[in-house]
Structure formats: C-alpha cells, structure tokens
C-alpha cells in the first residue's frame, strides 16, 4: 500500500500539462492547452488541458479526469502504477511493501503480463552484466557495436543464456506463472506425445532489445542471434499479445518523445541499433518501425508529438521502394515528410558511429529532401528517356500528392512537380482530378454494395428528450466546484400575503457563500439530488467547502474514486470546449459566467423548484385519474401548486401556457 502522504505529495507536485506533454503535442489556447486526441483518429484538436484546474477533457471520446486518470486511460495503468509513475518522474520517494507470490497470482491478466515482461527485462539485463556467458558473448557484441555502458543500461539491453529453459525456471522460481510466460511469448510450451508438455525459452542464446510503450512499460522484446545457425531467424520478435501489438508500437518512442516534441521533428529508421546509435551520438528524436512496414497507428503515435517526419534509410533500391509506400501513409495523416538517404554502403547505424555529432546533424540538415523532390529525382532517374515510364512516374507522384488532405499544400506540390518534371500544371491538375474522382467513385460504389447487402428499414427519427432534472443537478455541482467559496449577495424570495389576501413573492437580499446558499435552499425545500453519483459528489463538496477556506479542485479530486473524477472533470471542462476556437480573433468577446454568479445560482435553484413542482402536479393529476372517489383535497393542492409555479416562473420571466 502507498501512504496517503505520498499520494498527496504526488498530486501536489505533478503538473498535468507536463505529464500529458510527454504523450501529446500541446499548444497554448488562452489559459488552457489543446492538442490532438490520443484516444481517437482526428485532424482537428479536441483535446483540452486546464493547468489551472489540473484536469483534462477529450471531447472526441468523452473521456476526462485528472493526471492519474490520464495515465490510467492512456497507459492502462492501475491506480498504484500511475502514482508510482508520477513519483518516479518527479523524484518523489515512495514506500510500498514487496508483492508476495499470492498477490502476484491475484493480479489481473494484463497486469500479470506486464509484470512478467518487466521481470524478463531485469533478468536478461542481469544475465548480460553478471554472468560469464553474458559478459563474454552479449556484452562483447554490444561493445563491438560501439555502445557504451551507459547506453546499454539506458535502453535495458540484455542477454538470454543459451540453455533450453534457464529463464523459464528462474521466472517460475520467483513466483511468475507459466500461463503468462506463455501468453507473452517468453516461454514456448509444446505438447508432446503421451500428453506431456515441453517448455523452452523463446530467446535462448540471443541478445535482447526491450520494446517499451510511450510511458516506459516493457511490452515485448526483439532478440538477435549471434551464431551462424542458418535454420534460426537472425531477428526474432515477441509474438502478438494482449499487451504487444507491433503495428501500434515504435521502438525508442519512450526515450525519444520529449526530444521529438522539443525539436518538432521525428527521424524514422528501420532497426534497433539505428535508434541506439543515433541516441548515443546525441540525436535523440529518433524511432524505428522495427523492420515492419509502417502502419497508420505508428504514424499517429508520432503525430501526437510533431507534424514533421524525416525518413532515413540507406541507398538500397529495394529499401527505397518500400519506403515510398510508407511516405504515402504519412501524407494521408496530414503530416510533413522529408527523406534522407545515406551514402552507398552506409546505413544510419554505421554513419552515426563513424561521424561526430556535428557532422551527423549537418549531413541530416543538408541532405533531407522534401518528399516531392526525393520522389521526383528517384523516379525520374528510372524513367530516363522512356516516355511511357515518364508518364507513369508523373502519375505516381500525383497519386502521392492526392493523399494530402490540405488543399493549399496540394497546390504547392503540384506547382513543384510541374517545374521538376517540366510538364504543365494544367495536365497535373487534370490527373489529380481524375484520381480524386476515381476515389469518390470507388467510395460510392462500395457504399452502394453495402446498401444492397443489408435490408435498410426506415424508422422515424426521434428527438432525444432532455432530462431537465439531470441537467439542473449537474449545474448545481458545477456551481459548487467553480464558485462554492465565493461570497455573493442573493435575492431571496419570501412567500407573503398582501393586503388583498393574495400570495406574493417578496425579495430579500442576503449575503452568503454560494455553497451555503445552495445547501440551505435545498435543505429548506427538502430537496435530495436524484442522481446517485451527483448526490455523492454534492455531499463531499459541501463537506470540503465547509471545512476548508482554501478549497482547491485538484485536492478535492485526489480524494475521489476515478469514476467520480471523470464525472467532475467532464462537468468542469464542458465550458472549455468553446475555447477550442479563438473567438477573440474574430472580434467576439463572450461574457464569462463569473460576471453573474448570484443570478446563475438563484435561477438554477428556482428552475429546480419549478421542475419539482411540475412533476408533483403531474403526479397529483395522475392520482385523480386513478381514483374515482372524492378528489377535492387533491384538486385544491394542485391549484396551490399551480399558483406557486406561476409566481416562480414570473420571477424567472417565463410565460406559462
């Protein structure tokens, strides 16, 4: 268990914008920050972060909360893991008891797989540094690659003994279950004849490269064999699992994320050693697709941190061709792409190893070409003087341009292509129109086929009814959160009988704090919030506001369960979605709620009373329909409620039909 003091210190120290900034590129938007949603595929920012309130809201997915909620949503951390992650980030000492074997067994499946993977990384690293085979084989290999001790430790590199089940036995002896060793792919279990099972280590005799998530959790491994065994694959990766999906992971993203955001550019390479060599040399904004074809999910990981990608590869023709397909995918995501090739016989690893930091940076700056220049020069060489190949080349380039969502960028690239290929812009625009038209036609054809495949039943469109009670209770919570401790002058309404004997509402001005006014009014009318979650939040708010003069939303959130945190954050950030647009640039200056707090509180309470009276009247009317006897008393009560309702609505300047 983590102590309450430590948890409080974590909440007080952690800065939401800093933590989220490690995963999402944030831009200032008034007093808040905005960015692309890390939970959905979008091109227009709908993700808001409030440094003042220390909460966030993703308007595209509806998710929201505090700093811990973000880590739990984004990294699938448990609550203790999120606290530990923040404590480590901010160098806060944390005390907890060691997990017993029984506790390890009780952990859920996904968490158990993470624990097994993290144990494996530590085990392989210890084997590399402490065992004789590890030092003689694994460490020697890494040193020959030019990696320093510091770099090897930084990336958590390791070595697996060349024995059938050395790692598996060690893991089982330490309380980890075979079920999760098998599910992560660390141990291979095979059924033998006679019903017996045989188990052995997947990575035996290999040097290991741990693959981390963006938050630093170990998801899987890449293992390289060092012997000349022709039957064995040179590189072997962890299989797909609940925690490891290679199409959604980029090697090195955990170490590179801050540098990518700072430099506003990401270098994309192919292999593990390319990343490590670049990082060691001082160019840290680099990631690898780990030898797999680039996927949209991987590109979106980078897109959260920067709009700029520079693809690096050697001069191998096959590699160049493969990279062109990846470039089209990057363009489709609305990103800017540059390409840099290394001299013949060199790759990112060898070039970084054999050059100084200054020479490496200078080479990257001078040789990184815009994708259109690169693709044009590459394909133009292949086409040479062949008119047919030349026409195919132009079509190929225009096809890439058609992937770009931004129309202005499209036009600029068309102009560039026209100059470089010495062809009229008109022809290129016509070709682009044909490609776009074909795209629309294909989409329409697909839609038509889908419609034929399913029988479409037309239903009358119904308008969703607004739950007035729910909205009013939500508004009460919002007012308490935003203005609970503010002193205001309220105009109370007292029901009196005038000289003619009629009931009238007379105003009386009282000074009180917002939370006092709300609490006393609800108490007086014996009103209980009907929504269970709102009711729980309401009483907790009243308690905290009553006990503390310095009520702070962040401290309040730290004492709620995560379900309540999400609800409170959603309420607080609802108004922030309007700041996604910079209204002041359009000469529109919206008036803030704080300019009429007393009026807002008064009207909300009055509206709640009116709604409750209306519901009471409907209930009484229903009882007269069900009762065939004398309804005179009920009817008199209805008349009284109608009269009160009329008075309250008059105060709200509403006309009743």
TORZA-224385 format. One record per residue (C-alpha): x, y, z; residue in three letters. Coordinates in steps of 0.5 Angstrom, whole numbers, padded with zeros to 4 digits, always signed. Example, Ala and Ser with C-alpha at 12.3 -4.5 7.8 and 13.67 -1.06 7.14 Angstrom:
BEGIN
+0025-0009+0016ALA
+0027-0002+0014SER
//
This chain:
BEGIN
+0000+0000+0000UNK
+0002+0007-0002UNK
+0002+0012+0004UNK
-0003+0018+0004UNK
+0002+0023+0005UNK
+0006+0020-0001UNK
+0000+0020-0005UNK
-0002+0028-0003UNK
+0005+0030-0005UNK
+0005+0027-0012UNK
-0002+0030-0013UNK
+0001+0037-0011UNK
+0008+0036-0015UNK
+0005+0033-0021UNK
+0004+0038-0027UNK
-0002+0036-0031UNK
+0001+0040-0037UNK
+0008+0037-0037UNK
+0006+0030-0036UNK
+0001+0030-0042UNK
+0006+0034-0046UNK
+0010+0027-0046UNK
+0005+0024-0050UNK
+0001+0029-0054UNK
+0004+0036-0057UNK
+0000+0041-0053UNK
-0001+0048-0056UNK
-0003+0054-0052UNK
-0010+0056-0052UNK
-0012+0062-0048UNK
-0011+0060-0041UNK
-0011+0052-0043UNK
-0007+0048-0048UNK
-0010+0044-0054UNK
-0008+0038-0058UNK
-0010+0032-0062UNK
-0014+0027-0058UNK
-0009+0021-0056UNK
-0016+0016-0056UNK
-0018+0017-0063UNK
-0016+0019-0070UNK
-0017+0026-0071UNK
-0014+0032-0075UNK
-0018+0038-0071UNK
-0015+0039-0064UNK
-0021+0037-0059UNK
-0017+0035-0053UNK
-0016+0040-0048UNK
-0012+0041-0042UNK
-0013+0046-0036UNK
-0007+0048-0032UNK
-0011+0052-0027UNK
-0016+0046-0025UNK
-0011+0041-0027UNK
-0016+0037-0031UNK
-0016+0035-0038UNK
-0022+0033-0043UNK
-0022+0029-0049UNK
-0029+0032-0053UNK
-0028+0027-0059UNK
-0028+0021-0054UNK
-0032+0024-0048UNK
-0026+0022-0043UNK
-0023+0026-0038UNK
-0020+0027-0031UNK
-0014+0029-0027UNK
-0007+0027-0028UNK
-0008+0020-0025UNK
-0014+0019-0030UNK
-0010+0020-0036UNK
-0005+0015-0034UNK
-0010+0010-0033UNK
-0014+0011-0039UNK
-0008+0012-0044UNK
-0003+0007-0041UNK
-0008+0002-0038UNK
-0004+0003-0031UNK
-0007+0001-0025UNK
-0008+0007-0020UNK
-0002+0005-0016UNK
+0002+0004-0022UNK
+0000+0011-0024UNK
+0002+0014-0017UNK
+0009+0010-0018UNK
+0010+0013-0025UNK
+0009+0020-0023UNK
+0013+0019-0016UNK
+0019+0017-0021UNK
+0018+0023-0026UNK
+0018+0028-0020UNK
+0024+0024-0016UNK
+0019+0023-0010UNK
+0021+0017-0005UNK
+0015+0012-0005UNK
+0014+0007+0000UNK
+0011+0000-0001UNK
+0011-0007+0001UNK
+0014-0012-0003UNK
+0009-0016-0007UNK
+0008-0023-0005UNK
+0007-0029-0009UNK
+0000-0029-0007UNK
-0001-0022-0009UNK
+0002-0023-0016UNK
-0003-0029-0017UNK
-0008-0024-0016UNK
-0006-0019-0021UNK
-0011-0019-0027UNK
-0008-0022-0033UNK
-0006-0016-0037UNK
-0002-0013-0031UNK
+0001-0020-0030UNK
+0003-0020-0037UNK
+0007-0013-0036UNK
+0010-0016-0029UNK
+0013-0022-0033UNK
+0015-0017-0038UNK
+0019-0013-0033UNK
+0022-0018-0029UNK
+0024-0021-0036UNK
+0028-0015-0038UNK
+0031-0014-0031UNK
+0033-0022-0031UNK
+0036-0021-0038UNK
+0040-0015-0036UNK
+0043-0018-0030UNK
+0045-0024-0034UNK
+0049-0019-0039UNK
+0052-0016-0034UNK
+0053-0021-0028UNK
+0054-0028-0032UNK
+0060-0030-0035UNK
+0057-0032-0042UNK
+0053-0026-0042UNK
+0059-0021-0041UNK
+0063-0026-0046UNK
+0058-0026-0051UNK
+0053-0021-0050UNK
+0057-0015-0047UNK
+0062-0016-0052UNK
+0057-0016-0058UNK
+0054-0009-0056UNK
+0061-0006-0054UNK
+0063-0008-0061UNK
+0057-0004-0064UNK
+0060+0002-0060UNK
+0055+0002-0055UNK
+0058+0005-0048UNK
+0056+0002-0041UNK
+0051+0008-0040UNK
+0047+0007-0047UNK
+0047-0001-0045UNK
+0044+0001-0039UNK
+0039+0006-0041UNK
+0036+0002-0046UNK
+0036-0004-0042UNK
+0039-0009-0046UNK
+0040-0016-0044UNK
+0042-0023-0046UNK
+0039-0030-0045UNK
+0043-0036-0043UNK
+0044-0041-0049UNK
+0040-0046-0045UNK
+0033-0049-0046UNK
+0030-0046-0040UNK
+0034-0042-0036UNK
+0030-0036-0036UNK
+0023-0040-0035UNK
+0026-0044-0029UNK
+0028-0037-0026UNK
+0021-0034-0027UNK
+0018-0040-0024UNK
+0022-0040-0018UNK
+0021-0032-0017UNK
+0013-0033-0017UNK
+0011-0032-0024UNK
+0006-0036-0027UNK
+0007-0041-0033UNK
+0001-0038-0036UNK
+0003-0031-0037UNK
+0010-0033-0039UNK
+0007-0037-0045UNK
+0002-0031-0047UNK
+0008-0026-0047UNK
+0011-0031-0051UNK
+0017-0031-0047UNK
+0016-0039-0046UNK
+0014-0043-0051UNK
+0010-0049-0049UNK
+0009-0055-0053UNK
+0005-0062-0053UNK
+0009-0068-0053UNK
+0007-0075-0055UNK
+0003-0078-0049UNK
+0000-0072-0046UNK
+0007-0069-0043UNK
+0009-0062-0044UNK
+0016-0059-0046UNK
+0018-0052-0045UNK
+0023-0048-0047UNK
+0026-0040-0048UNK
+0024-0037-0054UNK
+0030-0032-0054UNK
+0035-0037-0052UNK
+0042-0035-0054UNK
+0040-0028-0056UNK
+0042-0021-0054UNK
+0035-0017-0052UNK
+0033-0011-0054UNK
+0027-0009-0050UNK
+0021-0005-0053UNK
+0018+0000-0049UNK
+0011+0003-0049UNK
+0011+0011-0049UNK
+0010+0011-0042UNK
+0016+0006-0041UNK
+0013+0000-0040UNK
+0016-0007-0043UNK
+0011-0009-0048UNK
+0016-0015-0051UNK
+0023-0016-0054UNK
+0027-0016-0060UNK
+0032-0022-0060UNK
+0038-0022-0065UNK
+0042-0029-0065UNK
+0050-0029-0065UNK
+0051-0035-0068UNK
+0051-0037-0075UNK
+0045-0042-0075UNK
+0042-0042-0082UNK
+0036-0045-0079UNK
+0035-0040-0074UNK
+0032-0033-0076UNK
+0037-0027-0075UNK
+0032-0023-0071UNK
+0026-0026-0067UNK
+0021-0021-0064UNK
+0016-0023-0058UNK
+0009-0025-0061UNK
+0003-0021-0061UNK
+0000-0021-0055UNK
-0005-0017-0050UNK
+0000-0012-0049UNK
+0004-0012-0055UNK
+0002-0010-0062UNK
+0008-0009-0066UNK
+0003-0005-0071UNK
+0002+0000-0066UNK
+0009+0001-0063UNK
+0015+0005-0065UNK
+0022+0002-0062UNK
+0025+0008-0058UNK
+0019+0012-0057UNK
+0019+0012-0050UNK
+0027+0015-0050UNK
+0025+0020-0056UNK
+0018+0023-0054UNK
+0021+0029-0051UNK
+0026+0031-0056UNK
+0021+0030-0061UNK
+0017+0035-0058UNK
+0022+0040-0057UNK
+0026+0039-0064UNK
+0019+0039-0067UNK
+0021+0033-0072UNK
+0022+0026-0071UNK
+0027+0022-0075UNK
+0025+0015-0077UNK
+0030+0009-0078UNK
+0029+0001-0079UNK
+0033-0002-0074UNK
+0034-0002-0066UNK
+0042-0001-0067UNK
+0040+0005-0071UNK
+0036+0008-0066UNK
+0041+0007-0060UNK
+0047+0009-0064UNK
+0043+0016-0066UNK
+0041+0017-0059UNK
+0048+0016-0056UNK
+0051+0021-0061UNK
+0046+0026-0059UNK
+0041+0026-0064UNK
+0035+0023-0059UNK
+0029+0025-0063UNK
+0029+0018-0067UNK
+0025+0012-0067UNK
+0024+0005-0071UNK
+0019+0001-0074UNK
+0023-0005-0072UNK
+0023-0008-0079UNK
+0016-0008-0080UNK
+0012-0004-0086UNK
+0010+0003-0083UNK
+0003+0003-0080UNK
-0003+0009-0079UNK
-0003+0007-0072UNK
+0005+0008-0071UNK
+0005+0015-0075UNK
-0001+0017-0071UNK
+0004+0016-0065UNK
+0009+0021-0068UNK
+0003+0026-0070UNK
+0001+0027-0063UNK
+0008+0030-0061UNK
+0010+0033-0068UNK
+0007+0034-0075UNK
+0014+0033-0078UNK
+0018+0026-0080UNK
+0024+0025-0083UNK
+0025+0018-0086UNK
+0032+0016-0086UNK
+0035+0010-0090UNK
+0041+0007-0094UNK
+0042+0007-0101UNK
+0039+0000-0102UNK
+0034+0001-0108UNK
+0029-0004-0105UNK
+0029-0001-0099UNK
+0028+0006-0102UNK
+0022+0003-0106UNK
+0019+0000-0099UNK
+0020+0007-0096UNK
+0016+0010-0101UNK
+0009+0007-0099UNK
+0010+0009-0092UNK
+0011+0016-0095UNK
+0004+0016-0098UNK
+0001+0013-0091UNK
+0005+0019-0087UNK
+0002+0024-0092UNK
-0005+0021-0091UNK
-0005+0023-0084UNK
-0003+0031-0086UNK
+0004+0030-0084UNK
+0010+0034-0087UNK
+0015+0029-0090UNK
+0022+0029-0091UNK
+0027+0024-0094UNK
+0035+0023-0092UNK
+0039+0018-0096UNK
+0046+0016-0093UNK
+0052+0014-0098UNK
+0052+0008-0101UNK
+0055+0002-0096UNK
+0053+0006-0090UNK
+0046+0006-0086UNK
+0044+0010-0080UNK
+0048+0006-0075UNK
+0054+0006-0079UNK
+0054+0013-0081UNK
+0053+0016-0074UNK
+0058+0011-0071UNK
+0063+0014-0076UNK
+0062+0021-0075UNK
+0062+0027-0070UNK
+0055+0030-0067UNK
+0056+0036-0071UNK
+0058+0032-0078UNK
+0052+0028-0077UNK
+0047+0034-0075UNK
+0050+0038-0081UNK
+0049+0032-0086UNK
+0042+0031-0084UNK
+0040+0038-0085UNK
+0044+0039-0092UNK
+0041+0032-0095UNK
+0034+0032-0092UNK
+0030+0033-0098UNK
+0022+0034-0099UNK
+0019+0028-0101UNK
+0017+0031-0107UNK
+0024+0033-0109UNK
+0026+0026-0107UNK
+0021+0022-0110UNK
+0021+0026-0117UNK
+0029+0025-0117UNK
+0029+0018-0115UNK
+0023+0016-0120UNK
+0026+0021-0126UNK
+0033+0017-0126UNK
+0029+0011-0127UNK
+0025+0013-0133UNK
+0030+0017-0136UNK
+0028+0018-0144UNK
+0023+0013-0144UNK
+0016+0017-0145UNK
+0012+0011-0142UNK
+0016+0011-0136UNK
+0016+0018-0135UNK
+0008+0019-0136UNK
+0008+0013-0130UNK
+0013+0017-0126UNK
+0008+0023-0126UNK
+0002+0019-0125UNK
+0006+0016-0119UNK
+0008+0023-0116UNK
+0001+0026-0117UNK
-0002+0020-0113UNK
+0002+0021-0107UNK
+0000+0029-0108UNK
-0007+0027-0108UNK
-0006+0023-0101UNK
-0005+0030-0098UNK
-0011+0033-0094UNK
-0009+0040-0094UNK
-0011+0043-0101UNK
-0006+0049-0100UNK
-0001+0044-0099UNK
-0003+0040-0105UNK
-0003+0046-0110UNK
+0004+0048-0108UNK
+0007+0041-0109UNK
+0003+0041-0116UNK
+0007+0047-0118UNK
+0014+0044-0115UNK
+0012+0038-0119UNK
+0011+0042-0126UNK
+0017+0045-0125UNK
+0022+0039-0124UNK
+0018+0034-0129UNK
+0018+0040-0134UNK
+0010+0039-0135UNK
+0004+0044-0135UNK
+0001+0045-0128UNK
-0006+0044-0132UNK
-0004+0037-0134UNK
-0002+0035-0127UNK
-0009+0038-0124UNK
-0013+0034-0129UNK
-0009+0028-0127UNK
-0010+0030-0120UNK
-0018+0031-0121UNK
-0018+0024-0124UNK
-0015+0021-0118UNK
-0020+0024-0114UNK
-0026+0023-0118UNK
-0024+0015-0118UNK
-0023+0016-0111UNK
-0030+0018-0110UNK
-0033+0014-0115UNK
-0030+0008-0111UNK
-0032+0010-0105UNK
-0039+0011-0108UNK
-0039+0004-0111UNK
-0037+0001-0104UNK
-0043+0005-0100UNK
-0048+0002-0106UNK
-0045-0005-0105UNK
-0046-0004-0097UNK
-0053-0002-0098UNK
-0055-0008-0102UNK
-0052-0013-0098UNK
-0057-0010-0092UNK
-0064-0009-0092UNK
-0065-0002-0089UNK
-0071-0001-0085UNK
-0073+0007-0085UNK
-0075+0009-0078UNK
-0078+0015-0076UNK
-0073+0020-0073UNK
-0074+0021-0065UNK
-0071+0027-0062UNK
-0068+0025-0055UNK
-0072+0028-0049UNK
-0067+0033-0045UNK
-0067+0030-0038UNK
-0068+0037-0034UNK
-0067+0034-0027UNK
-0061+0031-0029UNK
-0058+0038-0032UNK
-0060+0042-0026UNK
-0057+0037-0021UNK
-0051+0037-0026UNK
-0051+0045-0026UNK
-0051+0045-0018UNK
-0045+0041-0018UNK
-0041+0046-0023UNK
-0043+0052-0019UNK
-0040+0049-0013UNK
-0034+0047-0016UNK
-0033+0054-0019UNK
-0036+0059-0014UNK
-0037+0055-0008UNK
-0033+0059-0003UNK
-0035+0066-0007UNK
-0039+0071-0002UNK
-0045+0074-0006UNK
-0051+0078-0005UNK
-0057+0074-0006UNK
-0064+0076-0007UNK
-0068+0071-0003UNK
-0076+0070-0005UNK
-0080+0070+0001UNK
-0088+0068+0000UNK
-0092+0073+0004UNK
-0100+0075+0004UNK
-0101+0082+0001UNK
-0107+0087+0003UNK
-0112+0084-0002UNK
-0110+0077+0001UNK
-0106+0074-0005UNK
-0100+0070-0004UNK
-0094+0074-0007UNK
-0086+0073-0007UNK
-0082+0079-0004UNK
-0075+0080-0005UNK
-0070+0080+0001UNK
-0062+0081+0000UNK
-0058+0076+0004UNK
-0050+0076+0004UNK
-0047+0068+0004UNK
-0042+0064+0001UNK
-0045+0060-0006UNK
-0045+0053-0002UNK
-0048+0056+0004UNK
-0054+0059+0000UNK
-0055+0052-0005UNK
-0054+0048+0002UNK
-0060+0052+0006UNK
-0064+0053+0000UNK
-0064+0045-0002UNK
-0065+0044+0006UNK
-0071+0048+0007UNK
-0075+0045+0001UNK
-0072+0038+0003UNK
-0069+0037-0004UNK
-0065+0031-0005UNK
-0061+0030-0011UNK
-0064+0024-0015UNK
-0058+0022-0019UNK
-0054+0018-0014UNK
-0047+0020-0017UNK
-0049+0027-0016UNK
-0051+0026-0009UNK
-0045+0023-0007UNK
-0041+0029-0010UNK
-0045+0034-0007UNK
-0045+0032+0000UNK
-0037+0031-0001UNK
-0037+0038-0004UNK
-0041+0041+0002UNK
-0037+0038+0007UNK
-0030+0040+0004UNK
-0032+0047+0003UNK
-0035+0048+0010UNK
-0028+0045+0013UNK
-0023+0049+0008UNK
-0023+0056+0007UNK
-0018+0055+0001UNK
-0022+0050-0003UNK
-0018+0047-0009UNK
-0021+0043-0014UNK
-0014+0039-0015UNK
-0014+0037-0008UNK
-0022+0035-0008UNK
-0020+0031-0014UNK
-0015+0027-0011UNK
-0020+0024-0005UNK
-0025+0022-0010UNK
-0025+0015-0014UNK
-0024+0015-0021UNK
-0031+0015-0023UNK
-0032+0021-0020UNK
-0026+0024-0022UNK
-0028+0023-0029UNK
-0035+0026-0028UNK
-0033+0032-0024UNK
-0027+0033-0030UNK
-0033+0033-0035UNK
-0037+0038-0031UNK
-0031+0043-0031UNK
-0029+0042-0038UNK
-0035+0043-0041UNK
-0035+0050-0042UNK
-0027+0050-0044UNK
-0029+0047-0051UNK
-0031+0053-0053UNK
-0024+0056-0052UNK
-0022+0051-0058UNK
-0024+0057-0062UNK
-0020+0063-0061UNK
-0026+0068-0061UNK
-0022+0074-0059UNK
-0019+0073-0066UNK
-0026+0074-0069UNK
-0028+0080-0065UNK
-0032+0076-0061UNK
-0032+0077-0053UNK
-0036+0072-0049UNK
-0038+0074-0042UNK
-0035+0070-0037UNK
-0040+0066-0032UNK
-0037+0069-0026UNK
-0040+0076-0028UNK
-0047+0074-0026UNK
-0046+0068-0020UNK
-0051+0070-0016UNK
-0056+0071-0021UNK
-0054+0064-0024UNK
-0055+0061-0017UNK
-0061+0064-0016UNK
-0064+0062-0023UNK
-0062+0055-0022UNK
-0065+0054-0015UNK
-0071+0057-0018UNK
-0072+0053-0024UNK
-0070+0046-0020UNK
-0076+0048-0015UNK
-0081+0050-0022UNK
-0079+0043-0024UNK
-0080+0039-0018UNK
-0087+0043-0017UNK
-0089+0041-0024UNK
-0087+0034-0023UNK
-0091+0034-0017UNK
-0097+0037-0020UNK
-0097+0031-0026UNK
-0096+0026-0020UNK
-0103+0029-0017UNK
-0106+0029-0023UNK
-0105+0022-0025UNK
-0108+0020-0018UNK
-0114+0024-0019UNK
-0115+0020-0026UNK
-0114+0013-0022UNK
-0118+0015-0016UNK
-0126+0015-0017UNK
-0128+0018-0010UNK
-0127+0025-0008UNK
-0121+0029-0011UNK
-0123+0036-0008UNK
-0117+0036-0003UNK
-0112+0033-0009UNK
-0115+0039-0013UNK
-0114+0044-0008UNK
-0107+0042-0007UNK
-0106+0042-0015UNK
-0109+0049-0015UNK
-0104+0052-0010UNK
-0098+0049-0013UNK
-0100+0052-0020UNK
-0101+0059-0016UNK
-0094+0058-0013UNK
-0091+0055-0020UNK
-0094+0061-0023UNK
-0090+0066-0018UNK
-0084+0063-0019UNK
-0084+0063-0027UNK
-0086+0070-0026UNK
-0080+0071-0022UNK
-0076+0068-0028UNK
-0079+0072-0033UNK
-0082+0066-0036UNK
-0089+0066-0039UNK
-0093+0060-0038UNK
-0098+0057-0043UNK
//
